[in-house]
Amino acid sequence: MFDKILVANRGEIAIRIIRACREMGIPSVAVFSEADRDALFTRYANHSCPIGPAAAIRSYLNIPLIIEKAKESGSDAVHPGYGFLAENPEFASACESAGIKFIGPSSRVLELLGDKVAARREMQKNGIPVVPGTDACVEGYEHARSVAKRIGYPIILKPAGGGGGIGMTIVDDEKRLHGALESAYKIAGTTFGIPDVYIEKYLPNPRHIEFQILVDSRGNAIHLGERECSIQRRHQKLIEESPSTAVSGEMRASMGRLAAEAAGSVGYEGAGTVEFLFSKGEFYFLEVNARVQVEHPVTEMVTGIDIVKEQIRIASGLPTSVRQENVRIRGHAIECRINAEDPLKDFVPTPGKIHSHHPPGGPGIRIDSGVCGAAAIPPFYDPIVSKLIVWGGDRKEAIHRMRRALYEYIIDGVDTNILFHRAVMENERFVEGDLGTHFIDTETTLIEDMERIARREKTLREKLPAQSLEKKKIAAIAAAAYRGKPA
């Protein structure tokens, strides 16, 4: 096992990793930018050290400096978390050259899977279906035109080195193809450093379903079931749950096995996610996320398996702690990403100072957060405040528990998307499990629903004695509990 682990990340995922280290008896080292000097994760780690100014390119993306801090601190392993350098083959290679264990796949595997076209080819070799499209990068307009004609419009142009929905362009007809292709080339080059694009058939409103995998160095490749991640805004996930209402037990077993075995066949080691689009009863490979996912807690809640600990075990050369036949899916879990953004103003980020942060409690509630009490949400990074995860015996109970938890959640000082989550949890289509990646775009009443919930809560508060906003909300919760019905 490792002597010390440096956590090359920040916020809630840094705390999540440090928690796993503490439980395993491994000292941790946090690195922080100037903007995060007073952040919770810097105080929670055993040791912490500065790595530069707020700009990520000079701090959390500064590979030489992070390697230097790992050596200075005596860390023999680095955990990259998600985002920043988590899937960067150059960073993994730098760790390898320095004799520091990168907790994740090798630089070779990261480079392979980072090339979306190469990853498509590898999945096809292993029997995983892919969306109809190109098996190589587009070689100019005429090539793109012939592919589009073969598979039919609409099509989607994707950067070969991309991810997270960045730079993807939907093209409905040939008239728009030339301009869209030139724009896609430019975005791919400037954003990912690889000016290559590939084409896929555009599926109008698929579900986004992903399988959590664990692969160790001893040939054990297992899956921990699927997560439904269809509630998205501009290809960014907002709500995730496990299991999916669209996946049968038979489908779970077959697709999970294929996903784990395909990853193992390319030399993958560690925790990862194989993502699919699901349309009209068929799965289509999307990409491999070669890291721990933001939404990993929903899988932990239904399986009881600590994915971050498994990452550390696998990186140290140990086998996975569980075999496939022992993995059981129990109950249902839902995660809401609580972000500092205003859902009534097109989800514009709202960084600033949190005056008070009172998360919900009670049975089946988990909070993964990077803040406590008064804290700052810097404008330089993703505006995530926390992840609220609930577990229920079934999906119905999980939804009702999430409604209750969202009502209890008090964040004063910055606007958050809690109203959005409350509106979704009350939405009839969501409750029925009728999901798709364009759910937010097609549910035109969501804004009205958010406004209605806000008015309802405002009316309750106005009936209470004049107190601070925080105390009014607490009193409202107590009053609703006393009445035995939701506010």
N, C-alpha and C positions, 0 to 999 in steps of 0.2 A: 504494500500500500504506500501511498505518497507521504512524504514528510511535511510538505506544505504546498498549498494550492493558491496561485494568484488568480483572482477573478477579474478578467479583462472586460468588465461591463459596469453598469450602473443601475440605480433604481431598484424596482421590485425583483428583477431577475437576479441581480447581485445578491440581494438578501436571501432569495430562494436558494441559491447555490451555497451561500455561507451557512445557512441553516443545515443543509445536508452535510457540509463539512463538520460542523459542530457535533452532529449526531454520530458521525463516523470517527470522531476524535482527531480530525485533521486540522491543524492551524490554517487560517486563511489570511490572504493579503488583499486588500482593496486598493484600487488605484482610482484617483478622482481628478476631475478637471477643476479649475478655479470656480466654476459655476456650482459645483457639487461639494465644495469644501465643508459645508455644514449639513450635508445630506445624511439621512439615517444610516445608509449602508456603510459609510465611512467609519461610523462609530460602532457598528455591529461586528465588523471584522476584527480579528485578533491584532492585525497591523494594517496601517493604511499609509499611502504615500501619494504626493501630487504628481501629475503627469502633464501639466501644461494649462493653457488658457481654455476658455469655454468652447471655442470652435473645435468640433470633433476631429477634423483633419489634423489638428495639432495636439490632440490628446488621445481620445479613445480609438483613433485610427492611426496613431503614431507607432508603427511596428517597431522600429529600432528602440524607442524609448521604453515601450512595454517589455521588450526582451531584456533591456538593461535593468529595469526595476525587478523583473523576475530573478535575475542573477543576483542582484544586490540583496534581495530579501531572502535568498536561499530557497526559493520555490523550485520544486522539481516537476511541477505540472502547471498548466494554465487552462482555466475553463473560460471559453469565450462567450457563453450564454447564447443569446440570439441577437441578430442585427450586428451593427458595427463590423467586427472582423470574424464573426462566427463561421462564415463559409468562404473565407478568403484563403485560397491555396498558398499565396505568398506568405501569409502569417503562419500557417501551419508548417510551411517549409522552413521559415526562420526559427520556429520552435525546434523542429527536428535537427537543424544544423547546430543549435545551441545546446543540444542534449536535454531539452525540456519537453516533457510529454504534452502534446496538444490533446485535450480531452475532446475527441471527435475523430472523424475519418482522417486518413492520411492526405497529404497535399495532392498526391496523384489522383485519389478518388474525388477530392473536392474539385479539382480541375476538370475531371471528366464530367461530373454531374452538374458543374457550373455551366457547361456548354449544353444548352437545352436540346439542340439538334442531336448531339452525340448521345445524350441521355435517352432521347426517344428511340434511337437505334438500338441501344443496349436493352431497353425494356422490351422492344419488339422481339429481339433474339430470345428472350426468356418467356415469350408467350403472353405478354401483357398487351392488350389492345391499346392503340393510340388513335387520337382524332385524325381523320383523313387530312393529309397535307404533304409538306415536303420532307424528304429524308435527308436533305442537305440544305445549306443556306441558299437563299435566292440569288441568282446570278443576273440581276438586272430586270428591267421592265418586261421584256418579252417572255422571260422565264416565268415571272410572276403571273403574267397574263394567261399563259398556257395552263399553269397550275390551277388558277382560279376558274378557268373554263372547264377543266376536268372535274373539279370537286364541287363547283357551283357556288354562287354567292348566297348569303354573305360570307366573307372570309375575315380572318383576323391576322394582322401582321404582328409578330412578336420579336423582340430583341433576343438574339441567340444567347447573350450573356446576362440576360435580365432576370427579374423576379419581382414578386410583390405587385404585379399588375402595372409596373412602371413602363411607359412607352408602348403599350399595346394599343393598336388602332383597328377599329372595325371598318370594313369597306363593304358597302352595300351593292355597288355596281362598278362596271369598268370605267365609267367616267371619272370616278374618284381615285382610281388605282394609282395612276402615275404620281399625283401629288402626295398621296398618303404614303407611298413607298419611299419617296425622297425624304419626307419628314421622318419616317421610321428609321431610315439609315442614319440620319443626323442625330436623333435622340439616342439610338443605340451606341453610336460612337462617343458622344459627349458624356453620357450617363454611365456607361459600363466599360468604355474603352475598347469595345469590340463592335465595329460598324457592320455587323452581320444581322440579317433578318431571316426568319422563316415564316411559313404560312400554314395555318390550320383552318379547317372548316369551322365557321362560327356556329356554335350551338346556342340558340336564342335564350333559353332560360333553364340551364342545367342546374342540378344540385352539385355542391362542392363537398366531396366526401374524401377523407384522408385516413390512411391506416398508420397507426403508431407501430414502429418496428424496433427491435433490439437485436443486434448482431454482435456476438463476441468473437474472439480470436481463435476459438476452439471449434468453430463450425456450427454453433447454435444460432439459428436465425428464427426468431419468433415474432408474432404480432400480438398486440394488446387490444385488438378490436379497432373500430372506426370512430371518427368524429364527424359530425355534420357541421359544416362551416359556411352555410349558404347565405346567412344574413350578412351582407357585405355592402360597403359604400365605396365606389370607385376601386373595386377589387381588394379593399382592405376589410378584413374580418372584424365584426363587432360582437357577434354572439356565436358561441359554439356549444355543442352538446354531444353527449354520448349515452347510449347508442343512437344511430339514425333511425328514424321511423321508416325509411325507405329500404333498409337492408335486412334481409332475412338471415336466419342463422346459417343456412347453407351458403348464401352469398358471402357472408362474413368469413366463413372458414376457407372458401376457395380463393377469394380475392386477397385475404390477409396472407394466406400461404404463398401465393404468387408474389406478392409485394415483398415479403421477407426473403424469399429465395432469390428473387431478382437482385435485390440489394446485396445479398451475400455473394452472389456470383461475380460482382465487380470488385470484390475485396472490401466491401463496406464494413466498418467496425464502429459500434457505438449506438446511440439512440438516433432515430431519424423518422421522417414521415414521408410516405409515398402518397402523393395527392392525385385525385381523380376527379373528372367531371362525370356525372351520372345523368344520363338522359334516356328516356323511354326504355328503362330497364337494362341499359347497357353501361358498363364502365369504360372510360377512356383515360389513359395516362395523361397527367398534366405535368408534374415535375416531382423531383425529390428535394425535400428540405433537409439538408445534411446537418442537423443541429436539433437542440431542444426547441419545441414550439412554444409560442406565447400561451397557447391553449392546452398545454400538457396536463394541467390540473384536472380537467374533466375525466381524462383517462385514469389518472391516479385515484379519483374518487370512486369510480365504478370497478376498478380492479384491485385496489389496495396496494399497488406496486409503486414504489418511489422511483420515478424515472431518472431523476438527477443522481441518486445514489447508484443506479444501474450504470449510468454513464461513467461514473468514477470507478466502479468495480471493473467494468470492461476495459477502460483505459489502463488500469493497473495490471491487466493480464488475467484477471479472474473471470470465470464463466458467469453468465446471467444467473441470478438467484432463483429463477423460476423456469420451468420447462413449459412447452406449449400446452401440454395436456392438463397443466395445473392452472392455466389462466381462466378465470371466470368473470363474466360481466354481471354485476349485481346492481339492480336499481337503475337510476337515471341521474345524470349530472348535467347542469347547464352553467355556462360561464358568460358573464357580461363584462366587457372591457369598459371600465369607468375612465373616461378621458376628460381632460380639461378642454372642452370645446362646446360651442353653442349649437345644438341641433336645430334651433329655430332660425338660425342664420347660416344655413348650409354648412353646419359643422365647422365653422371657423375656429381655430385654436384660441384658447383663452388662458395663456400662461399668466402667472401672477402669484400672489401670496395667499396660501390657505390659512385662514384664521383659526379654524377648528375642523377636526376630522374625527367623526364618530361613526365607525363602521357598525353594521348590524351584528347581532349574535343569535344565539339559540341553536336548536338542533339542526344538523346538516349544513352549517354555514362555514365557508372558508374564505378568508381574505388574504390575497397576496398583494402587498402594498409596499411602496417605497417611501411612504410618508407616515408621520404620526404627529398629532397635535398641529401646531403651526409649522408650516413647511412651504418651500417655494417650488413652483413648477416652472423651470427655466424655459425660455423661448427657443433654446438652441437644439432641443431634442424632441423625441416623440412625447406628446402631452399626456401620456398615460399616468393616472393617479393610482389605480389599483385594478385588480381583477377580483370580481365577486363571483364565487363559485358556490352552487348549492347542490345538495344531493337529496333525492327522494326515492321512495320505494318503487315509484313508476313515474312516467313523464308528467302525468297530471299533478302529482304531489310536488314534483320538482318545480313546475310552473307556479303553483300556488305559493310555494316557499320563496321562490324568487320575487314574486310580487310583494310579499311581506318584507323581505330583506331590503328591497329597493326603497320601500316606503320608510323603513327605519334609517336608511343611510343619510347622514348629515354631513355635508361638505359646505362650509361657509367661507366665502372670500373669492372663489372663482366659479364661473359657470361650468357645469358638467353636462354630460349626455345622459344623466340618470332619467330625465323625463322621457327621452327616446326609448330607453329600455323598458320603462313602465308602460309606454304605449304599445310596444311590441308584445309584451307579456299579456296584454289584454286583447290583442288582435285576434280575431276569429280564425283567420287563415293560419296564423302561427300556432294557435292552440290545436288546430286540426292536423298540424304537421304538413301543410301544403306549402312547401318551401322551394325557393329557387334563388339563384344569384342576383336576380333583378327584383327581389321581393320589395326592397325599399322604393325602387322606381315605380313599381306597379301599384303599391298600396298608397294611393293618393290621399287617404284620410289620416295618415300618420301625423302630419303637422296639426290638423284639427284636433286629433286625439291628445297630442301633447299639450296644446293650449287648453283643452277641456280639463285635463288633469291638473294643470297649473292653477286654473281658476278654482277648481274644487278645493285644492289645498289652501289657496289664498283665503277662501271663504271660511274654512275651518280656523285658520290662524286669527282672522279678524274677530272671531267670537271669543277668543281667549283674552285674559287680562294682559295689559301692556307689559311686555317683557322683551328681552332680547330675542332676535330671530332664532337663535339656537335654542333658547328655553321654550319658545312657542312650539317649535317642532317637537321637542321632547314631550311637552305637555300634550300635544296632539296625538302622539303615539300612545301615551298613557291613557288618554281619553278613549281612543279607538279600541284599545285592548279591554278597557273596562266595559265598553258597550258590547264587546264581542263581535264587532263587525268592522270591515276595513273602512278607512277614511276615504 
